[in-house]
Amino acid sequence: MPLLSCITNNVLGFFGNAMVMPFQIPMELAEASKVSSARLQQSLKRFHAEAFDHPTSVVALPTRGVLGEAVLGRCPSAEKIDLTRFWNWKDSPGDEATAISPISLPSNNLVTGLEAPSKLTSLAPIINNFSTQGPAAADTSLATAIAGKAIELGKPFDIAALTNAGNLKELLVKTTDTAESARKDALSAAKDLAIKAMETHAALKGVKKPDPENDKKEETKKDPETPTDPPVTPPTPSIPPTPPAAKPATLKNFFNLNKIDLVEVTAEGRGGQSAKIANFVAKAIAYKATAITVEGFASPEGPANHNHQLVIDRAKALASELRDALPGVTVSEKDGGVVPGVPSSEYPEARRADAFITAP
């Protein structure tokens, strides 16, 4: 079989003046000789792996005997002995420094016979006593002079005028009267408001407000001898059905970084979270919700497995709070995942758990 039938018309590259092309065994030759391209490739790999003689090189590393190895061995990094240069320092030692004479230390105790002062006799006193006679007597000369002047003028000593007790009594009376008047006004306003509320409720029900004066006038106008038609029962007004409560919006409860605890105020200043949960519970009761889903989220900062655990724990925390507040409602949890593609300024927005009603 010609060689051109075993190559593919696809040039892979050039090596010198030769072209490199893929080689394959045709199907007819493979069936006749029972040799496939894969078997040929395995044989070539085995040949190169077993018969290939890889190049070797010798690298000499210096040891402690660098000088001797430099002379006897093949290490190029060592230095050979040059007899033209002076190197035998053992026979001709260099200059030595002057020896330091020994120093003798005292053998006795340096603090023997010394005592610390036991009295602070040379320090000036910090606190000076200006009087050693005790507290001074109170000065009553002004009170004595006022009492003497009152006796001299023949007028009694009026303590009430001195303390302004009269004006204080008048002020207390006025304060009491003002409080009583405000109480009466509040009671009157509450009474009027209750009457208006009852009248409005009666008007919505279709009941006519009784008027005694008009009833008397109508009775005087009636002729007793004139036959009257039988009373007609007015139709009962239809009461419009109460509209169902609106479906509450999604509750968003925010968490701190790497935390799963429900907090009133987050580190970024998001407050009033317990009030939002209570408002959502009240609206869910009014809406007669039967199923609620809680979905947890996390910001993309931190390891992926840690963020995934935060998502699950935050959903569990809010779901547990709602189960305690709504015993008859089915509260399920959902993995919202890590919020992707948000800038770092919006990371606090992603640290949350959402609760929404799935069935009324």
ZASETOR-892542 format. One record per residue (C-alpha): residue in one letter; residue number from 1; x, y, z. Coordinates in nm, 3 decimals. Layout:
[node "A", NUM, [X, Y, Z]]
...
This chain:
[node "M", 1, [0.000, 0.000, 0.000]]
[node "P", 2, [0.148, 0.338, -0.091]]
[node "L", 3, [0.265, 0.572, 0.186]]
[node "L", 4, [0.039, 0.854, 0.065]]
[node "S", 5, [-0.263, 0.643, 0.157]]
[node "C", 6, [-0.146, 0.636, 0.521]]
[node "I", 7, [-0.111, 1.012, 0.577]]
[node "T", 8, [-0.373, 1.285, 0.608]]
[node "N", 9, [-0.365, 1.588, 0.382]]
[node "N", 10, [-0.302, 1.822, 0.673]]
[node "V", 11, [0.037, 1.983, 0.730]]
[node "L", 12, [0.115, 2.016, 1.101]]
[node "G", 13, [0.451, 2.190, 1.061]]
[node "F", 14, [0.798, 2.180, 0.904]]
[node "F", 15, [1.122, 2.024, 1.029]]
[node "G", 16, [1.415, 2.134, 0.811]]
[node "N", 17, [1.309, 2.062, 0.454]]
[node "A", 18, [1.050, 1.804, 0.560]]
[node "M", 19, [0.677, 1.845, 0.624]]
[node "V", 20, [0.512, 1.697, 0.934]]
[node "M", 21, [0.173, 1.533, 0.854]]
[node "P", 22, [-0.056, 1.299, 1.054]]
[node "F", 23, [-0.005, 0.926, 1.001]]
[node "Q", 24, [-0.283, 0.669, 1.019]]
[node "I", 25, [-0.331, 0.311, 0.908]]
[node "P", 26, [-0.617, 0.263, 0.657]]
[node "M", 27, [-0.904, 0.038, 0.754]]
[node "E", 28, [-0.820, -0.224, 0.488]]
[node "L", 29, [-0.458, -0.256, 0.606]]
[node "A", 30, [-0.561, -0.262, 0.972]]
[node "E", 31, [-0.807, -0.545, 0.914]]
[node "A", 32, [-0.558, -0.741, 0.703]]
[node "S", 33, [-0.257, -0.702, 0.932]]
[node "K", 34, [-0.459, -0.666, 1.255]]
[node "V", 35, [-0.258, -0.354, 1.343]]
[node "S", 36, [-0.441, -0.034, 1.436]]
[node "S", 37, [-0.322, 0.322, 1.479]]
[node "A", 38, [-0.366, 0.297, 1.854]]
[node "R", 39, [-0.155, -0.019, 1.874]]
[node "L", 40, [0.115, 0.142, 1.661]]
[node "Q", 41, [0.113, 0.451, 1.884]]
[node "Q", 42, [0.147, 0.239, 2.197]]
[node "S", 43, [0.440, 0.052, 2.042]]
[node "L", 44, [0.616, 0.379, 1.958]]
[node "K", 45, [0.561, 0.509, 2.313]]
[node "R", 46, [0.696, 0.187, 2.461]]
[node "F", 47, [1.001, 0.202, 2.233]]
[node "H", 48, [1.084, 0.558, 2.332]]
[node "A", 49, [1.023, 0.486, 2.701]]
[node "E", 50, [1.242, 0.173, 2.713]]
[node "A", 51, [1.514, 0.239, 2.452]]
[node "F", 52, [1.559, 0.613, 2.498]]
[node "D", 53, [1.903, 0.702, 2.636]]
[node "H", 54, [1.855, 1.029, 2.819]]
[node "P", 55, [2.158, 1.259, 2.854]]
[node "T", 56, [2.335, 1.272, 3.190]]
[node "S", 57, [2.556, 1.536, 3.348]]
[node "V", 58, [2.777, 1.543, 3.655]]
[node "V", 59, [2.744, 1.830, 3.902]]
[node "A", 60, [3.013, 1.853, 4.168]]
[node "L", 61, [2.907, 2.018, 4.497]]
[node "P", 62, [3.164, 2.162, 4.740]]
[node "T", 63, [3.202, 1.998, 5.083]]
[node "R", 64, [3.403, 2.086, 5.392]]
[node "G", 65, [3.723, 1.985, 5.218]]
[node "V", 66, [3.702, 2.261, 4.960]]
[node "L", 67, [4.076, 2.320, 4.938]]
[node "G", 68, [4.174, 1.955, 4.891]]
[node "E", 69, [3.882, 1.890, 4.657]]
[node "A", 70, [3.982, 2.189, 4.449]]
[node "V", 71, [4.321, 2.029, 4.394]]
[node "L", 72, [4.216, 1.667, 4.363]]
[node "G", 73, [3.855, 1.691, 4.247]]
[node "R", 74, [3.665, 1.857, 3.965]]
[node "C", 75, [3.480, 2.133, 4.152]]
[node "P", 76, [3.520, 2.459, 3.954]]
[node "S", 77, [3.400, 2.675, 4.244]]
[node "A", 78, [3.699, 2.607, 4.471]]
[node "E", 79, [4.025, 2.798, 4.464]]
[node "K", 80, [4.353, 2.622, 4.387]]
[node "I", 81, [4.663, 2.669, 4.598]]
[node "D", 82, [4.890, 2.938, 4.462]]
[node "L", 83, [5.238, 2.889, 4.607]]
[node "T", 84, [5.343, 3.232, 4.485]]
[node "R", 85, [5.107, 3.392, 4.736]]
[node "F", 86, [5.156, 3.383, 5.114]]
[node "W", 87, [4.903, 3.158, 5.275]]
[node "N", 88, [5.073, 2.977, 5.566]]
[node "W", 89, [4.953, 3.194, 5.857]]
[node "K", 90, [5.030, 2.919, 6.106]]
[node "D", 91, [5.405, 2.968, 6.064]]
[node "S", 92, [5.381, 3.347, 6.059]]
[node "P", 93, [5.089, 3.453, 6.282]]
[node "G", 94, [4.959, 3.808, 6.266]]
[node "D", 95, [4.964, 4.077, 6.535]]
[node "E", 96, [4.757, 4.014, 6.844]]
[node "A", 97, [4.559, 4.266, 7.049]]
[node "T", 98, [4.676, 4.372, 7.392]]
[node "A", 99, [4.545, 4.144, 7.664]]
[node "I", 100, [4.284, 4.284, 7.901]]
[node "S", 101, [4.383, 4.266, 8.265]]
[node "P", 102, [4.136, 4.089, 8.498]]
[node "I", 103, [3.892, 4.296, 8.703]]
[node "S", 104, [3.834, 4.221, 9.071]]
[node "L", 105, [3.482, 4.263, 9.211]]
[node "P", 106, [3.415, 4.362, 9.575]]
[node "S", 107, [3.341, 4.068, 9.798]]
[node "N", 108, [3.146, 4.252, 10.071]]
[node "N", 109, [2.780, 4.370, 10.046]]
[node "L", 110, [2.750, 4.724, 9.918]]
[node "V", 111, [2.439, 4.805, 10.122]]
[node "T", 112, [2.560, 4.666, 10.455]]
[node "G", 113, [2.488, 4.912, 10.742]]
[node "L", 114, [2.250, 5.132, 10.539]]
[node "E", 115, [1.892, 5.192, 10.662]]
[node "A", 116, [1.592, 5.346, 10.496]]
[node "P", 117, [1.438, 5.657, 10.662]]
[node "S", 118, [1.154, 5.571, 10.901]]
[node "K", 119, [1.013, 5.924, 10.949]]
[node "L", 120, [0.926, 6.199, 10.701]]
[node "T", 121, [1.062, 6.487, 10.905]]
[node "S", 122, [1.193, 6.707, 10.628]]
[node "L", 123, [0.873, 6.725, 10.418]]
[node "A", 124, [0.647, 7.026, 10.451]]
[node "P", 125, [0.279, 6.950, 10.531]]
[node "I", 126, [0.053, 6.951, 10.225]]
[node "I", 127, [-0.276, 7.017, 10.412]]
[node "N", 128, [-0.282, 7.325, 10.635]]
[node "N", 129, [-0.541, 7.348, 10.912]]
[node "F", 130, [-0.657, 7.708, 10.926]]
[node "S", 131, [-0.870, 7.660, 11.237]]
[node "T", 132, [-0.840, 7.419, 11.523]]
[node "Q", 133, [-1.133, 7.559, 11.726]]
[node "G", 134, [-1.408, 7.360, 11.547]]
[node "P", 135, [-1.687, 7.502, 11.327]]
[node "A", 136, [-1.766, 7.869, 11.372]]
[node "A", 137, [-2.100, 7.973, 11.522]]
[node "A", 138, [-2.376, 8.086, 11.284]]
[node "D", 139, [-2.414, 8.461, 11.237]]
[node "T", 140, [-2.767, 8.553, 11.362]]
[node "S", 141, [-2.717, 8.924, 11.381]]
[node "L", 142, [-2.937, 9.000, 11.079]]
[node "A", 143, [-3.228, 8.791, 11.208]]
[node "T", 144, [-3.194, 8.950, 11.555]]
[node "A", 145, [-3.196, 9.302, 11.403]]
[node "I", 146, [-3.509, 9.226, 11.193]]
[node "A", 147, [-3.696, 9.084, 11.494]]
[node "G", 148, [-3.598, 9.382, 11.711]]
[node "K", 149, [-3.712, 9.629, 11.448]]
[node "A", 150, [-4.049, 9.456, 11.422]]
[node "I", 151, [-4.099, 9.475, 11.800]]
[node "E", 152, [-3.996, 9.841, 11.794]]
[node "L", 153, [-4.256, 9.923, 11.527]]
[node "G", 154, [-4.522, 9.730, 11.714]]
[node "K", 155, [-4.583, 9.488, 11.427]]
[node "P", 156, [-4.557, 9.109, 11.457]]
[node "F", 157, [-4.291, 8.925, 11.259]]
[node "D", 158, [-4.479, 8.809, 10.945]]
[node "I", 159, [-4.312, 8.487, 10.828]]
[node "A", 160, [-4.577, 8.436, 10.557]]
[node "A", 161, [-4.483, 8.766, 10.396]]
[node "L", 162, [-4.117, 8.673, 10.413]]
[node "T", 163, [-4.174, 8.337, 10.236]]
[node "N", 164, [-4.445, 8.475, 9.997]]
[node "A", 165, [-4.684, 8.200, 10.114]]
[node "G", 166, [-4.992, 8.402, 10.010]]
[node "N", 167, [-4.893, 8.425, 9.646]]
[node "L", 168, [-4.796, 8.056, 9.649]]
[node "K", 169, [-5.145, 7.962, 9.778]]
[node "E", 170, [-5.312, 8.171, 9.510]]
[node "L", 171, [-5.095, 8.007, 9.242]]
[node "L", 172, [-5.190, 7.658, 9.366]]
[node "V", 173, [-5.562, 7.748, 9.357]]
[node "K", 174, [-5.534, 7.875, 8.999]]
[node "T", 175, [-5.345, 7.562, 8.893]]
[node "T", 176, [-5.616, 7.339, 9.044]]
[node "D", 177, [-5.894, 7.537, 8.872]]
[node "T", 178, [-5.714, 7.515, 8.536]]
[node "A", 179, [-5.672, 7.137, 8.570]]
[node "E", 180, [-6.041, 7.093, 8.659]]
[node "S", 181, [-6.150, 7.304, 8.362]]
[node "A", 182, [-5.926, 7.105, 8.127]]
[node "R", 183, [-6.074, 6.779, 8.263]]
[node "K", 184, [-6.430, 6.901, 8.200]]
[node "D", 185, [-6.341, 7.012, 7.848]]
[node "A", 186, [-6.183, 6.673, 7.775]]
[node "L", 187, [-6.492, 6.488, 7.902]]
[node "S", 188, [-6.723, 6.710, 7.696]]
[node "A", 189, [-6.514, 6.660, 7.381]]
[node "A", 190, [-6.509, 6.282, 7.435]]
[node "K", 191, [-6.887, 6.280, 7.482]]
[node "D", 192, [-6.946, 6.480, 7.162]]
[node "L", 193, [-6.710, 6.253, 6.970]]
[node "A", 194, [-6.895, 5.942, 7.093]]
[node "I", 195, [-7.233, 6.090, 6.992]]
[node "K", 196, [-7.103, 6.174, 6.644]]
[node "A", 197, [-6.961, 5.825, 6.607]]
[node "M", 198, [-7.298, 5.668, 6.700]]
[node "E", 199, [-7.483, 5.897, 6.458]]
[node "T", 200, [-7.242, 5.812, 6.178]]
[node "H", 201, [-7.279, 5.441, 6.247]]
[node "A", 202, [-7.660, 5.474, 6.246]]
[node "A", 203, [-7.648, 5.667, 5.918]]
[node "L", 204, [-7.437, 5.392, 5.759]]
[node "K", 205, [-7.688, 5.132, 5.880]]
[node "G", 206, [-7.980, 5.329, 5.730]]
[node "V", 207, [-8.152, 5.408, 6.065]]
[node "K", 208, [-8.324, 5.748, 6.085]]
[node "K", 209, [-8.231, 5.969, 6.373]]
[node "P", 210, [-8.534, 6.018, 6.610]]
[node "D", 211, [-8.671, 6.375, 6.629]]
[node "P", 212, [-8.945, 6.420, 6.901]]
[node "E", 213, [-9.051, 6.767, 6.780]]
[node "N", 214, [-9.120, 6.650, 6.422]]
[node "D", 215, [-9.305, 6.342, 6.549]]
[node "K", 216, [-9.545, 6.563, 6.754]]
[node "K", 217, [-9.613, 6.792, 6.457]]
[node "E", 218, [-9.693, 6.497, 6.233]]
[node "E", 219, [-9.936, 6.353, 6.490]]
[node "T", 220, [-10.130, 6.686, 6.513]]
[node "K", 221, [-10.158, 6.704, 6.133]]
[node "K", 222, [-10.315, 6.357, 6.106]]
[node "D", 223, [-10.698, 6.331, 6.088]]
[node "P", 224, [-10.821, 6.047, 6.310]]
[node "E", 225, [-11.129, 5.986, 6.092]]
[node "T", 226, [-10.930, 5.959, 5.769]]
[node "P", 227, [-10.831, 5.599, 5.696]]
[node "T", 228, [-10.462, 5.550, 5.671]]
[node "D", 229, [-10.270, 5.301, 5.470]]
[node "P", 230, [-10.109, 5.017, 5.656]]
[node "P", 231, [-9.748, 5.086, 5.749]]
[node "V", 232, [-9.496, 4.974, 5.499]]
[node "T", 233, [-9.190, 4.810, 5.636]]
[node "P", 234, [-8.886, 4.980, 5.487]]
[node "P", 235, [-8.645, 4.746, 5.311]]
[node "T", 236, [-8.348, 4.644, 5.515]]
[node "P", 237, [-8.044, 4.823, 5.378]]
[node "S", 238, [-7.776, 4.592, 5.248]]
[node "I", 239, [-7.452, 4.614, 5.437]]
[node "P", 240, [-7.158, 4.608, 5.199]]
[node "P", 241, [-6.923, 4.318, 5.270]]
[node "T", 242, [-6.606, 4.401, 5.451]]
[node "P", 243, [-6.320, 4.407, 5.197]]
[node "P", 244, [-6.048, 4.152, 5.264]]
[node "A", 245, [-5.727, 4.271, 5.419]]
[node "A", 246, [-5.450, 4.358, 5.178]]
[node "K", 247, [-5.162, 4.117, 5.139]]
[node "P", 248, [-4.868, 4.249, 5.346]]
[node "A", 249, [-4.549, 4.344, 5.171]]
[node "T", 250, [-4.232, 4.139, 5.195]]
[node "L", 251, [-4.057, 4.165, 5.533]]
[node "K", 252, [-3.685, 4.240, 5.510]]
[node "N", 253, [-3.482, 4.177, 5.825]]
[node "F", 254, [-3.115, 4.283, 5.810]]
[node "F", 255, [-2.819, 4.124, 5.991]]
[node "N", 256, [-2.470, 4.237, 6.089]]
[node "L", 257, [-2.157, 4.113, 5.912]]
[node "N", 258, [-2.100, 3.737, 5.970]]
[node "K", 259, [-2.390, 3.731, 6.224]]
[node "I", 260, [-2.720, 3.541, 6.239]]
[node "D", 261, [-2.875, 3.705, 6.546]]
[node "L", 262, [-3.191, 3.919, 6.519]]
[node "V", 263, [-3.094, 4.270, 6.637]]
[node "E", 264, [-3.299, 4.584, 6.687]]
[node "V", 265, [-3.041, 4.813, 6.519]]
[node "T", 266, [-2.763, 4.697, 6.283]]
[node "A", 267, [-2.410, 4.835, 6.274]]
[node "E", 268, [-2.508, 5.043, 5.966]]
[node "G", 269, [-2.795, 5.211, 6.157]]
[node "R", 270, [-3.095, 5.011, 6.030]]
[node "G", 271, [-3.329, 5.027, 6.329]]
[node "G", 272, [-3.685, 4.937, 6.426]]
[node "Q", 273, [-3.657, 4.578, 6.309]]
[node "S", 274, [-3.865, 4.427, 6.592]]
[node "A", 275, [-4.146, 4.671, 6.512]]
[node "K", 276, [-4.134, 4.565, 6.146]]
[node "I", 277, [-4.162, 4.198, 6.246]]
[node "A", 278, [-4.459, 4.275, 6.475]]
[node "N", 279, [-4.630, 4.476, 6.198]]
[node "F", 280, [-4.579, 4.190, 5.950]]
[node "V", 281, [-4.725, 3.940, 6.199]]
[node "A", 282, [-5.033, 4.160, 6.259]]
[node "K", 283, [-5.097, 4.200, 5.886]]
[node "A", 284, [-5.047, 3.827, 5.828]]
[node "I", 285, [-5.312, 3.753, 6.092]]
[node "A", 286, [-5.552, 4.003, 5.931]]
[node "Y", 287, [-5.484, 3.853, 5.588]]
[node "K", 288, [-5.544, 3.504, 5.734]]
[node "A", 289, [-5.219, 3.372, 5.597]]
[node "T", 290, [-5.160, 2.996, 5.616]]
[node "A", 291, [-4.811, 2.963, 5.465]]
[node "I", 292, [-4.505, 3.188, 5.481]]
[node "T", 293, [-4.167, 3.139, 5.311]]
[node "V", 294, [-3.844, 3.281, 5.459]]
[node "E", 295, [-3.552, 3.328, 5.217]]
[node "G", 296, [-3.199, 3.394, 5.344]]
[node "F", 297, [-2.929, 3.596, 5.166]]
[node "A", 298, [-2.561, 3.688, 5.217]]
[node "S", 299, [-2.312, 3.935, 5.071]]
[node "P", 300, [-2.034, 3.801, 4.842]]
[node "E", 301, [-1.751, 3.883, 5.083]]
[node "G", 302, [-1.582, 3.590, 5.255]]
[node "P", 303, [-1.548, 3.217, 5.168]]
[node "A", 304, [-1.828, 3.057, 4.967]]
[node "N", 305, [-1.900, 2.776, 5.216]]
[node "H", 306, [-1.916, 3.025, 5.504]]
[node "N", 307, [-2.160, 3.249, 5.311]]
[node "H", 308, [-2.378, 2.948, 5.227]]
[node "Q", 309, [-2.403, 2.857, 5.597]]
[node "L", 310, [-2.491, 3.220, 5.680]]
[node "V", 311, [-2.777, 3.206, 5.427]]
[node "I", 312, [-2.923, 2.895, 5.591]]
[node "D", 313, [-2.879, 3.019, 5.951]]
[node "R", 314, [-3.033, 3.362, 5.880]]
[node "A", 315, [-3.341, 3.202, 5.723]]
[node "K", 316, [-3.372, 2.970, 6.025]]
[node "A", 317, [-3.344, 3.262, 6.272]]
[node "L", 318, [-3.625, 3.466, 6.113]]
[node "A", 319, [-3.841, 3.155, 6.053]]
[node "S", 320, [-3.814, 3.058, 6.421]]
[node "E", 321, [-3.927, 3.407, 6.525]]
[node "L", 322, [-4.231, 3.391, 6.293]]
[node "R", 323, [-4.325, 3.038, 6.408]]
[node "D", 324, [-4.339, 3.156, 6.769]]
[node "A", 325, [-4.559, 3.455, 6.672]]
[node "L", 326, [-4.786, 3.259, 6.429]]
[node "P", 327, [-4.847, 2.910, 6.576]]
[node "G", 328, [-5.105, 2.805, 6.316]]
[node "V", 329, [-4.909, 2.915, 6.008]]
[node "T", 330, [-4.668, 2.692, 5.814]]
[node "V", 331, [-4.331, 2.870, 5.791]]
[node "S", 332, [-4.081, 2.720, 5.546]]
[node "E", 333, [-3.718, 2.814, 5.476]]
[node "K", 334, [-3.552, 2.878, 5.140]]
[node "D", 335, [-3.189, 2.925, 5.032]]
[node "G", 336, [-3.168, 3.260, 4.857]]
[node "G", 337, [-2.793, 3.228, 4.807]]
[node "V", 338, [-2.521, 3.492, 4.784]]
[node "V", 339, [-2.626, 3.813, 4.608]]
[node "P", 340, [-2.382, 3.843, 4.312]]
[node "G", 341, [-2.258, 4.149, 4.128]]
[node "V", 342, [-2.326, 4.413, 4.394]]
[node "P", 343, [-2.076, 4.688, 4.480]]
[node "S", 344, [-1.918, 4.693, 4.822]]
[node "S", 345, [-2.136, 4.989, 4.926]]
[node "E", 346, [-2.446, 4.768, 4.892]]
[node "Y", 347, [-2.309, 4.471, 5.088]]
[node "P", 348, [-2.519, 4.560, 5.401]]
[node "E", 349, [-2.834, 4.544, 5.182]]
[node "A", 350, [-2.747, 4.182, 5.091]]
[node "R", 351, [-2.708, 4.064, 5.453]]
[node "R", 352, [-3.078, 3.993, 5.516]]
[node "A", 353, [-3.362, 3.743, 5.529]]
[node "D", 354, [-3.695, 3.804, 5.346]]
[node "A", 355, [-4.033, 3.673, 5.458]]
[node "F", 356, [-4.337, 3.670, 5.226]]
[node "I", 357, [-4.680, 3.509, 5.231]]
[node "T", 358, [-4.725, 3.221, 4.985]]
[node "A", 359, [-5.083, 3.114, 5.074]]
[node "P", 360, [-5.372, 3.311, 5.233]]
